[in-house]
Amino acid sequence: MKINREWRKSTYSGGEGGNCLEVASGHPTLIPVRDSKNPLGPTLTFRAEAWTAFVAELKR
């Protein structure tokens, strides 16, 4: 199964570069994450539930 990944940069990253991540959509159960400064580098993949919990904790 081929998955279409559309990467999007964090809205908190601003327009000046720096440290930020990109998150890909296109898979119903997994969330791929990569370093925006190294788009050809390694990708971490999280289960959707784990990613949701992580983001919720960051917002708290």
Long-range contacts (C-beta under 8 A, 24 or more apart in sequence): 3-27, 5-32, 7-34, 7-39, 9-36
